[in-house]
Structures are given as C-alpha cells and as structure tokens.
Amino acid sequence: MSTGSTNTLGRYQIIREIGRSNDIVYEAYDPVMDRHVALKELQLPPNVTGAQRRERIERFRREAKAAARLNHPNIVTVYEYGEENDRYYFAMEMIHGQTLRDVIQAGGPVSLPDAKNYALQLCSALQSAHEHGVVHRDIKPENIYILTGGLIKLTDFGIARLMGESPITQDGQVFGTPSYMSPEQVAGKTIDARSDIFSLGVVMYEMLAGHKPFSGDSIVTVTYNIM
C-alpha cells in the first residue's frame, strides 16, 4: 500500500496533521506493518533550551513509556518510540471516535446506561494502569474517546507518573487540569492512584449532570472549591 506521501518520520509516512496542542499528532502509514497509526511528535520551541529542554524530552519519553507498559482494550496502544535528527516521536493505534467532551457539549448529560457503561470501562482501564505502576494524573473528558459501539479509549499519558521512578519535577509543582484535580494534586503533594479515582468521580458527575461539580470564574476559585 502506498499513501503517496514523501514526508516521513522514522519509517512512518506522514499523511496529514490531525491534532495540535503542546505537540503535533499526525495520521501516518507504517509500511512495515501495513497499518495506519497516530504519530505524535514532540514540539520544542527554539526558546526552550538547557534543563527545560531536557525535561520536555524526558517527559515525552515517559509518556510513551507509561502507555507502552499497558495492554488493555480501554487504553490506547503505543507501538514504538523513536528519535531521528533531533525529532522525537512515538506511534500509537489510530482511533476514530468522539471525545467524551464532544459528546457532553453536543447532547448534554449522558444517559444513565451509557454513563454506567463508560464508567465501568474507565474503572477497568485505571485498575490496569495502577496495577502496572502508572498514575495518569489528567483524567478528563478530553482524554476519553468513545468509539463505535461505545468502546472507551483512555488517551494522553503526557503527565503520567511512573511509580518507582524518580520524579521529573520537584514537590510543589502542579500538573493537571484544575477542574478535575484531587485536593492533594491541587496542593502540589505527591499523589498516587487515589488521585485518579477522584478525577474519575468528577468525570462521572459531569457525565450525569452535564456540568462540572467544581467551577468558578478563575483557577483560584476552582481550586478553592475543590479544597
């Protein structure tokens, strides 16, 4: 199979850009395995240098490593990590669906049967992650994909913590999305699997109510309400 693309990264033929936030995600074709993949590439702005640059690269590697530890039907599968000419990337399964955020924004609260189905799948995904020493730290509707037939895929392990490995950041630094953080996460304390469970509870509330349990007109107000 040929895509007609001349733009490559590693062995992957880049077809098109499908997402961009801190990093870029492409749809790509793997000619060795004859399959389409999602290819995530680390973006390093020119002004990011020295220790900050090394930290960004290490965090990206750990994202790939965290997801690659896991083999679960409700967690996106990472196939390979690679580096080429000062470019850093990893390939993962290509998924087609909507995020839970898309679903809530389009239709409001999720029906009770669907919410129960999604929650059970997410519980299974998190149980597997925690058993393998991975704390996600950013459970939110944007990182939860709903595929055809109601299959859930948990994605984006970009700030995941690998239990048993030295932390990249110092105590007191806060990572995550404020509305979904646990109190200990807001406080910048060391967190464990229980923090993910708290965040999942927030997501479950939002699925059923159609709005977040903790809100406010500023991050300070949101975090105050959580605490």
C-alpha positions, 0 to 999 in steps of 0.5 A: 500500500502506498499513501503517496506521501514523501514526508516521513518520520522514522519509517512512518509516512506522514499523511496529514496533521490531525491534532495540535496542542503542546505537540503535533499528532499526525495520521501516518502509514507504517509500511512495515506493518501495513497499518495506519497509526497516530504519530505524535511528535514532540514540539520544542520551541527554539526558546526552550533550551538547557534543563527545560529542554531536557525535561520536555524530552524526558517527559515525552519519553515517559509518556510513551513509556507509561502507555507502552507498559499497558495492554488493555482494550480501554487504553490506547496502544503505543507501538514504538518510540523513536528519535531521528535528527533531533525529532522525537516521536512515538506511534500509537493505534489510530482511533476514530471516535468522539471525545467524551467532551464532544459528546457532553457539549453536543447532547448534554448529560449522558444517559444513565446506561451509557454513563454506567457503561463508560464508567465501568470501562474507565474503572477497568482501564485505571485498575490496569494502569495502577496495577502496572505502576502508572498514575495518569494524573489528567483524567478528563473528558478530553482524554476519553474517546468513545468509539463505535459501539461505545468502546472507551479509549483512555488517551494522553499519558503526557503527565503520567507518573511512573511509580518507582521512578524518580520524579521529573519535577520537584514537590510543589509543582502542579500538573493537571487540569484544575477542574478535575484535580484531587485536593492533594494534586491541587496542593502540589503533594505527591499523589498516587492512584487515589488521585485518579479515582477522584478525577474519575468521580468528577468525570462521572458527575459531569457525565450525569449532570452535564456540568462540572461539580467544581467551577468558578470564574478563575483557577483560584476559585476552582481550586478553592472549591475543590479544597 
